[in-house]
Amino acid sequence: MLFTSFSFLALLPLAVVLHALLPVRYRWAWLLLASYLFYAAWVPVNAVYLGAVTLLVFGCGWGMGLPDRPRLRRVLLVVGLVAVLGLLVTFKFYDFLAGELERFSVAALGLQPGLTLPRLGLRNPAGLSFYAFSAVSYLVDVYAGRLPTKRHAVKLALYVAFFPKIFAGPIERATSFLPQLRTGLRVEPERFVAGLQLIVWGLFKKVVIADNLAPMVDRSFHLAAYISPVELVLGAYFFAFQIYCDFSGYTDIAIGVSRLFGIELMENFRRPYLSRSTAEFWGNRWHISLAHWFRDYLYIPLGGSRAGQVRRYANVMLVFAVSGLWHAGLGYGVGWTFLVWGALNGFYQWVGLATAPLWRWLGGLMPRVQASPVLAVLRVLLTFHLVLVAWVFFRADSVSQALLVLRRIATGLGHMPAMITRYPFTVAHLQAVCLIALLMAVEVLDERRPLWERLAAMPVAVRWAAYYAVLAALLILGRWQAREFIYMQF
């Protein structure tokens, strides 16, 4: 059941009303039932995997809560981590790696005939990458003493399965989610209204912007060898905004729906295309919950920046390589493109770390230049285009296709102005550019002062005119149920 489906939009009000009518002590139980019904409506057997992971995590967590059993605690932590991450790796990578090993046995080892390995033919359960990471964070936090052992298996089950976040996050921490269940899940009117606003804005980003960009992006990448470099440039730019509006749109809806039930999820996007460096982009603005997860459960345990420069650089690259692997299967199959994407972003961080002392020195020499708005705009544009190059690998079907797209764009840059004047732009192109311009105007205004504060300060007539304009766009321009959310597919 998609957030953009009419069945979900029809059933959500019923779920909210029933939640409000139930006694406070039963509300969490209703949310758990609703979460499993929502998840099972997608592929019923996936609920079995979800339940198995939950029971495993509960059992390991319960055992780690036994006093004076340090060895048992370590064993249970390892068992839990190996089981959860092993399940994730098996579903995502086994068949892919089997095929790669077969090809390697012929091409590199010269075996005739090559290896023949069995295939599992497993389909990755929707949302596994997200709820597996939630389960891992719970186990580690219990072991580290940051979270008391949850003796109530059903409430832990709600944390793992909570339906707004299960398919595409945010990757919520048990340390912030579980305490909210003790408050009675009461909904304040202001939070309820804020939730509705986020839902509408998230739907706008998904069905009006992302899904209208998607056909043009698909055409650009599928016909990369034959179409004009102008169309390849448009495809690359449009994909940057498609992936952003698709993913952040899901997050907005998830946070908004959660607020209707009295639960606050963490912020996951913070106007990422206004970043002034790739470090800012990945650390503080894009997929924040994943960035913080890798920081707390991989980068810092590896030593972070405390183990010397060589280890620091190695840790950074490892984090981005693992992030690339985690994204594999994201609607575009499992392939080496995601590892290249992760490594390229890791390389950007290396360059940033290496040049940071130089920029600080130059900033001290020229403080007025450093504070210049022009320099800030140039930094934003440079960061966006670095990210854009990496997005080409993210979207491409193969590394060779990504290199083809970049090569054809690079060789056509000298003739781009002339090609643009001759290119047959359509109404769809104009509409796409206008929607992106609107989005970025809103982002810039939101950067200076939160959008919802601006709306609240406006006269009632202006505020409702804005609401009706967004609703009209949803009805007229929205491509409802045209596509799944990209991040639901892995």
C-alpha positions as CSV (number, residue, x, y, z in Angstrom):
1,M,0.0,0.0,0.0
2,L,1.7,3.2,-1.2
3,F,1.5,6.5,0.6
4,T,0.3,7.9,-2.8
5,S,-2.5,5.3,-3.2
6,F,-6.1,6.3,-2.8
7,S,-6.6,3.3,-0.5
8,F,-4.0,4.6,1.9
9,L,-5.4,8.1,1.9
10,A,-8.8,6.7,2.5
11,L,-7.8,4.4,5.3
12,L,-5.5,6.8,7.1
13,P,-8.3,9.0,8.5
14,L,-10.1,5.9,9.8
15,A,-6.9,4.8,11.5
16,V,-6.4,8.2,13.1
17,V,-10.0,8.4,14.4
18,L,-9.8,4.9,15.9
19,H,-6.4,5.8,17.5
20,A,-8.0,8.9,19.1
21,L,-11.0,7.0,20.3
22,L,-9.1,4.2,22.0
23,P,-8.0,4.4,25.6
24,V,-4.5,5.7,25.9
25,R,-3.1,2.4,27.2
26,Y,-4.2,0.5,24.0
27,R,-3.0,3.0,21.4
28,W,0.4,1.5,20.9
29,A,-1.2,-2.0,20.4
30,W,-3.4,-0.5,17.7
31,L,-0.4,1.0,16.0
32,L,1.4,-2.3,16.0
33,L,-1.6,-4.1,14.4
34,A,-2.0,-1.3,11.8
35,S,1.7,-1.5,11.0
36,Y,1.7,-5.2,10.3
37,L,-1.5,-4.9,8.3
38,F,0.1,-2.1,6.3
39,Y,3.3,-4.1,5.7
40,A,1.6,-7.4,4.9
41,A,-0.6,-5.7,2.4
42,W,2.5,-5.2,0.2
43,V,3.8,-8.9,0.2
44,P,2.3,-11.0,3.0
45,V,5.3,-13.3,3.4
46,N,7.5,-10.3,4.2
47,A,5.7,-10.0,7.6
48,V,7.3,-13.3,8.5
49,Y,10.8,-12.0,8.0
50,L,9.9,-8.9,9.9
51,G,8.5,-10.9,12.8
52,A,11.6,-13.2,12.8
53,V,14.0,-10.3,13.0
54,T,12.0,-8.7,15.8
55,L,11.9,-12.0,17.9
56,L,15.6,-12.5,17.4
57,V,16.5,-8.9,18.5
58,F,14.2,-9.2,21.5
59,G,15.7,-12.5,22.6
60,C,19.3,-11.2,22.2
61,G,18.4,-7.9,23.9
62,W,16.7,-9.8,26.8
63,G,19.7,-12.0,27.3
64,M,22.1,-9.0,27.3
65,G,20.1,-7.6,30.2
66,L,21.0,-10.5,32.5
67,P,23.3,-9.2,35.3
68,D,26.9,-10.4,35.7
69,R,27.1,-12.3,32.4
70,P,29.6,-10.3,30.3
71,R,30.6,-13.2,28.1
72,L,27.0,-14.1,27.4
73,R,26.3,-10.5,26.5
74,R,29.1,-10.4,24.0
75,V,28.0,-13.7,22.4
76,L,24.4,-12.5,22.1
77,L,25.5,-9.2,20.6
78,V,27.6,-11.1,17.9
79,V,24.9,-13.6,17.3
80,G,22.3,-10.9,16.8
81,L,24.5,-8.7,14.6
82,V,25.6,-11.7,12.4
83,A,22.0,-12.9,12.0
84,V,20.5,-9.6,11.1
85,L,23.3,-8.3,8.9
86,G,23.7,-11.8,7.4
87,L,20.0,-11.9,6.4
88,L,20.5,-8.4,4.8
89,V,23.6,-9.5,2.9
90,T,22.1,-12.8,1.7
91,F,19.0,-11.2,0.3
92,K,20.8,-8.3,-1.3
93,F,24.0,-9.8,-2.6
94,Y,24.1,-13.6,-2.8
95,D,22.8,-14.1,-6.3
96,F,24.8,-11.1,-7.6
97,L,28.1,-12.3,-6.1
98,A,27.4,-15.9,-7.4
99,G,27.2,-14.5,-10.9
100,E,30.3,-12.4,-10.5
101,L,32.3,-15.4,-9.2
102,E,31.2,-17.4,-12.1
103,R,32.3,-14.8,-14.6
104,F,35.6,-14.3,-12.6
105,S,36.3,-18.1,-12.8
106,V,36.2,-17.9,-16.6
107,A,37.7,-14.5,-17.3
108,A,40.5,-14.4,-14.7
109,L,41.2,-18.0,-13.7
110,G,40.6,-19.5,-17.1
111,L,38.5,-22.4,-15.8
112,Q,36.6,-24.2,-18.5
113,P,33.8,-24.7,-17.8
114,G,33.6,-22.1,-15.1
115,L,32.1,-22.4,-11.7
116,T,28.4,-23.1,-11.5
117,L,26.9,-21.8,-8.3
118,P,23.3,-22.2,-7.1
119,R,20.9,-19.3,-7.1
120,L,18.5,-18.5,-4.2
121,G,16.2,-16.4,-6.3
122,L,15.2,-14.4,-3.2
123,R,13.4,-11.1,-3.5
124,N,14.6,-8.5,-1.0
125,P,11.8,-7.8,1.5
126,A,10.6,-4.2,1.2
127,G,12.2,-2.0,3.8
128,L,14.7,-4.7,5.0
129,S,17.6,-2.3,4.7
130,F,15.9,0.1,7.0
131,Y,14.5,-2.1,9.7
132,A,17.7,-4.2,9.8
133,F,19.6,-1.1,10.7
134,S,17.0,-0.2,13.3
135,A,17.5,-3.6,14.8
136,V,21.3,-3.3,14.8
137,S,21.2,0.1,16.6
138,Y,18.9,-1.4,19.3
139,L,21.2,-4.3,19.9
140,V,24.3,-2.1,20.1
141,D,22.6,0.5,22.3
142,V,21.4,-2.2,24.8
143,Y,24.9,-3.7,24.9
144,A,26.5,-0.3,25.4
145,G,24.1,0.5,28.2
146,R,22.5,3.5,26.4
147,L,19.2,1.7,26.5
148,P,17.6,-0.5,29.1
149,T,16.6,-4.0,27.9
150,K,13.1,-3.9,26.6
151,R,11.1,-6.5,28.5
152,H,8.0,-5.7,26.5
153,A,8.4,-7.6,23.2
154,V,5.3,-6.0,21.6
155,K,6.5,-2.5,22.1
156,L,9.9,-3.4,20.6
157,A,7.9,-4.9,17.7
158,L,6.2,-1.5,17.2
159,Y,9.6,0.2,17.1
160,V,10.9,-2.1,14.4
161,A,7.6,-2.2,12.3
162,F,6.1,1.2,12.8
163,F,4.4,1.7,9.4
164,P,5.3,5.3,8.5
165,K,9.0,4.6,8.6
166,I,9.3,0.9,7.8
167,F,9.7,1.2,4.0
168,A,12.1,4.1,3.7
169,G,12.9,5.5,7.1
170,P,14.0,7.7,8.8
171,I,16.2,5.1,10.6
172,E,14.9,6.0,14.0
173,R,16.7,5.2,17.2
174,A,15.1,3.1,19.9
175,T,16.5,5.6,22.4
176,S,14.1,8.3,21.1
177,F,11.2,6.1,19.8
178,L,10.5,3.8,22.8
179,P,10.2,6.6,25.4
180,Q,7.5,8.2,23.4
181,L,5.3,5.1,23.9
182,R,5.2,5.9,27.6
183,T,3.6,9.3,27.1
184,G,0.3,7.9,26.0
185,L,0.7,9.0,22.3
186,R,-1.4,12.1,22.8
187,V,-1.7,14.4,19.9
188,E,-1.6,18.2,20.4
189,P,-3.6,20.3,17.9
190,E,-0.5,22.2,16.7
191,R,1.4,19.0,16.0
192,F,-1.6,17.5,14.2
193,V,-1.8,20.5,11.9
194,A,1.9,20.4,11.3
195,G,1.6,16.7,10.4
196,L,-1.1,17.4,7.8
197,Q,1.0,20.2,6.3
198,L,4.0,17.9,6.0
199,I,1.9,15.2,4.4
200,V,0.6,17.5,1.7
201,W,4.1,19.0,1.0
202,G,5.5,15.5,0.8
203,L,2.8,14.4,-1.6
204,F,3.5,17.5,-3.7
205,K,7.3,16.7,-3.9
206,K,6.6,13.0,-4.8
207,V,3.6,13.0,-7.3
208,V,4.0,16.5,-8.8
209,I,7.8,16.9,-9.0
210,A,9.5,13.5,-8.7
211,D,7.0,11.5,-10.8
212,N,6.8,14.1,-13.5
213,L,10.6,14.1,-13.8
214,A,10.9,10.3,-13.8
215,P,9.9,9.6,-17.5
216,M,12.4,12.1,-18.8
217,V,15.2,10.7,-16.6
218,D,14.4,7.2,-17.7
219,R,14.6,8.1,-21.4
220,S,17.9,9.9,-20.9
221,F,19.6,6.9,-19.3
222,H,18.0,4.2,-21.4
223,L,19.0,5.9,-24.7
224,A,22.3,7.4,-23.5
225,A,24.2,6.3,-26.6
226,Y,21.8,7.8,-29.1
227,I,20.3,11.1,-27.8
228,S,21.7,14.6,-27.7
229,P,24.1,15.6,-25.0
230,V,21.6,18.3,-24.1
231,E,19.1,15.6,-23.1
232,L,21.8,13.8,-21.1
233,V,22.5,17.0,-19.2
234,L,18.8,17.4,-18.5
235,G,18.5,13.8,-17.4
236,A,21.3,14.2,-14.9
237,Y,19.9,17.5,-13.5
238,F,16.4,16.1,-13.4
239,F,17.5,12.9,-11.6
240,A,19.1,15.0,-8.9
241,F,15.8,16.5,-8.1
242,Q,13.8,13.4,-8.8
243,I,15.8,11.4,-6.2
244,Y,15.6,14.3,-3.7
245,C,11.9,14.9,-4.1
246,D,11.1,11.2,-4.1
247,F,13.0,10.4,-0.9
248,S,12.4,13.6,1.0
249,G,8.8,13.4,0.0
250,Y,8.5,10.0,1.6
251,T,10.2,11.3,4.7
252,D,7.9,14.3,5.0
253,I,4.9,12.0,4.7
254,A,6.3,9.6,7.2
255,I,7.0,12.3,9.8
256,G,3.6,13.9,9.1
257,V,1.7,10.7,9.5
258,S,3.6,9.9,12.7
259,R,2.6,13.2,14.2
260,L,-1.1,12.3,13.6
261,F,-0.5,9.4,16.1
262,G,1.6,11.4,18.6
263,I,5.0,10.2,17.5
264,E,7.8,12.4,16.5
265,L,10.4,11.0,14.0
266,M,13.8,12.6,13.4
267,E,14.5,15.0,10.7
268,N,16.0,13.3,7.6
269,F,16.6,16.1,5.1
270,R,17.7,19.7,5.6
271,R,17.7,21.5,2.2
272,P,20.7,19.5,1.0
273,Y,21.2,21.3,-2.3
274,L,22.1,24.4,-0.4
275,S,25.2,22.7,1.1
276,R,28.5,24.5,0.8
277,S,30.6,21.4,0.8
278,T,30.1,17.7,0.3
279,A,30.9,17.1,4.0
280,E,28.0,19.4,4.9
281,F,25.8,17.6,2.3
282,W,26.4,14.1,3.7
283,G,26.9,15.0,7.3
284,N,24.1,17.4,8.1
285,R,21.7,17.7,5.2
286,W,21.1,14.5,3.2
287,H,19.6,11.3,4.7
288,I,20.6,12.5,8.1
289,S,19.5,9.4,10.0
290,L,21.7,7.2,7.9
291,A,24.7,9.5,8.1
292,H,24.3,9.6,11.9
293,W,23.9,5.8,12.0
294,F,27.2,5.3,10.1
295,R,28.9,7.8,12.3
296,D,27.8,6.2,15.6
297,Y,27.9,2.5,14.7
298,L,30.7,2.3,12.2
299,Y,33.0,5.4,11.9
300,I,33.4,6.1,15.7
301,P,33.9,2.4,16.6
302,L,36.6,2.1,13.9
303,G,38.4,4.9,15.6
304,G,37.0,7.9,13.8
305,S,39.5,10.7,13.6
306,R,41.2,9.7,16.8
307,A,43.5,7.0,15.4
308,G,45.8,9.1,13.2
309,Q,45.4,10.6,9.7
310,V,45.9,7.4,7.8
311,R,43.2,5.5,9.8
312,R,41.0,8.5,9.5
313,Y,41.1,8.6,5.8
314,A,40.7,4.8,5.7
315,N,37.7,5.0,8.0
316,V,36.0,7.7,5.9
317,M,36.4,5.7,2.7
318,L,35.2,2.5,4.4
319,V,32.0,4.3,5.6
320,F,31.2,5.6,2.1
321,A,32.0,2.2,0.5
322,V,29.6,0.5,2.9
323,S,27.1,3.2,2.3
324,G,27.3,2.5,-1.4
325,L,26.8,-1.2,-0.8
326,W,23.8,-0.5,1.5
327,H,22.2,1.4,-1.3
328,A,22.7,-1.4,-3.8
329,G,19.4,-2.7,-5.2
330,L,17.8,0.7,-4.9
331,G,15.3,0.3,-7.7
332,Y,18.2,0.0,-10.2
333,G,19.4,-3.5,-9.5
334,V,22.5,-4.7,-7.6
335,G,25.7,-3.7,-9.3
336,W,29.1,-2.1,-9.0
337,T,27.7,1.4,-9.7
338,F,26.7,1.8,-6.1
339,L,30.2,0.9,-4.9
340,V,31.7,3.5,-7.3
341,W,29.2,6.0,-6.2
342,G,30.2,5.5,-2.5
343,A,33.9,5.5,-3.3
344,L,33.5,8.7,-5.3
345,N,31.8,10.5,-2.5
346,G,34.5,9.1,-0.1
347,F,37.1,10.7,-2.4
348,Y,35.3,14.0,-2.2
349,Q,35.7,13.8,1.6
350,W,39.4,13.0,1.2
351,V,39.9,16.1,-0.9
352,G,37.9,18.2,1.6
353,L,40.0,16.9,4.6
354,A,43.3,17.5,2.7
355,T,42.4,21.0,1.6
356,A,40.7,22.2,4.9
357,P,43.9,23.8,6.3
358,L,44.5,25.7,3.1
359,W,41.0,27.1,3.1
360,R,41.3,28.1,6.8
361,W,44.5,29.9,6.0
362,L,43.1,31.7,3.0
363,G,40.0,32.6,5.1
364,G,42.2,34.2,7.7
365,L,44.0,36.2,5.1
366,M,40.8,37.4,3.3
367,P,37.9,37.3,5.9
368,R,35.7,39.5,3.8
369,V,36.0,37.3,0.8
370,Q,35.3,34.2,3.0
371,A,32.1,35.9,4.2
372,S,31.0,37.0,0.7
373,P,27.6,35.9,-0.5
374,V,29.1,35.4,-4.0
375,L,31.6,32.9,-2.6
376,A,28.8,31.1,-0.8
377,V,26.7,30.8,-4.0
378,L,29.8,29.5,-5.9
379,R,30.4,26.9,-3.2
380,V,26.8,25.8,-3.3
381,L,27.0,25.4,-7.1
382,L,30.3,23.5,-6.9
383,T,29.0,21.1,-4.3
384,F,25.8,20.5,-6.2
385,H,27.7,19.6,-9.4
386,L,30.1,17.3,-7.5
387,V,27.1,15.5,-6.1
388,L,25.5,15.5,-9.5
389,V,28.4,13.7,-11.1
390,A,28.1,11.0,-8.4
391,W,24.3,10.7,-9.0
392,V,25.0,9.6,-12.5
393,F,26.7,6.4,-11.2
394,F,23.8,6.0,-8.7
395,R,21.2,6.1,-11.5
396,A,23.0,4.3,-14.3
397,D,22.4,0.6,-15.0
398,S,26.2,-0.1,-15.1
399,V,29.5,1.6,-14.7
400,S,30.0,1.6,-18.4
401,Q,26.7,3.4,-19.0
402,A,27.6,6.0,-16.3
403,L,30.9,6.6,-18.0
404,L,29.2,6.9,-21.4
405,V,26.8,9.5,-20.1
406,L,29.6,11.6,-18.5
407,R,31.9,11.2,-21.6
408,R,29.2,12.3,-24.0
409,I,28.3,15.3,-21.8
410,A,32.0,16.3,-21.4
411,T,32.7,16.0,-25.2
412,G,29.6,18.1,-25.9
413,L,30.2,20.9,-23.5
414,G,32.1,23.1,-26.1
415,H,29.1,22.9,-28.4
416,M,26.4,23.0,-25.7
417,P,25.2,26.6,-26.2
418,A,24.6,26.0,-29.9
419,M,22.9,22.6,-29.2
420,I,20.6,24.2,-26.6
421,T,19.3,26.8,-29.1
422,R,18.4,23.9,-31.6
423,Y,17.0,21.5,-29.1
424,P,13.2,20.9,-29.3
425,F,12.2,21.6,-25.8
426,T,8.7,20.5,-24.8
427,V,6.0,21.7,-22.4
428,A,7.1,18.9,-20.1
429,H,10.7,20.3,-20.0
430,L,9.3,23.8,-19.2
431,Q,7.0,22.4,-16.5
432,A,9.9,20.5,-15.0
433,V,12.1,23.6,-14.8
434,C,9.4,25.7,-13.3
435,L,8.7,23.0,-10.6
436,I,12.4,22.8,-9.7
437,A,12.6,26.6,-9.6
438,L,9.6,26.7,-7.2
439,L,11.1,24.0,-5.0
440,M,14.5,25.8,-4.7
441,A,12.7,29.1,-4.0
442,V,10.9,27.5,-1.2
443,E,14.2,25.9,0.1
444,V,16.0,29.2,0.0
445,L,13.2,30.9,2.0
446,D,13.0,28.0,4.4
447,E,16.8,28.2,5.0
448,R,16.4,31.8,6.2
449,R,13.2,31.2,8.2
450,P,11.1,27.9,8.5
451,L,8.4,27.8,5.9
452,W,5.7,26.9,8.3
453,E,6.5,29.9,10.5
454,R,6.2,32.1,7.5
455,L,2.8,30.6,6.6
456,A,1.6,31.0,10.2
457,A,2.5,34.7,10.2
458,M,0.6,35.3,6.9
459,P,-3.0,36.6,6.7
460,V,-5.5,33.8,6.7
461,A,-6.5,34.5,3.1
462,V,-2.9,34.2,1.9
463,R,-2.2,31.1,3.9
464,W,-5.3,29.3,2.6
465,A,-4.6,30.4,-1.0
466,A,-1.2,28.7,-0.7
467,Y,-2.8,25.5,0.6
468,Y,-5.4,25.5,-2.2
469,A,-2.7,26.1,-4.8
470,V,-0.8,23.1,-3.6
471,L,-4.0,21.0,-3.6
472,A,-4.8,22.1,-7.1
473,A,-1.4,21.2,-8.3
474,L,-1.8,17.7,-6.7
475,L,-5.1,17.2,-8.6
476,I,-4.0,18.7,-11.9
477,L,-0.3,17.8,-12.2
478,G,0.0,14.8,-9.8
479,R,0.8,11.4,-11.3
480,W,-0.9,9.3,-8.6
481,Q,0.3,5.8,-8.1
482,A,2.5,6.1,-11.1
483,R,5.6,4.8,-9.3
484,E,6.7,3.4,-6.0
485,F,9.0,5.5,-3.8
486,I,12.5,4.7,-5.0
487,Y,13.8,3.9,-1.5
488,M,11.0,1.3,-0.9
489,Q,12.6,-1.0,-3.5
490,F,15.5,-2.2,-1.4
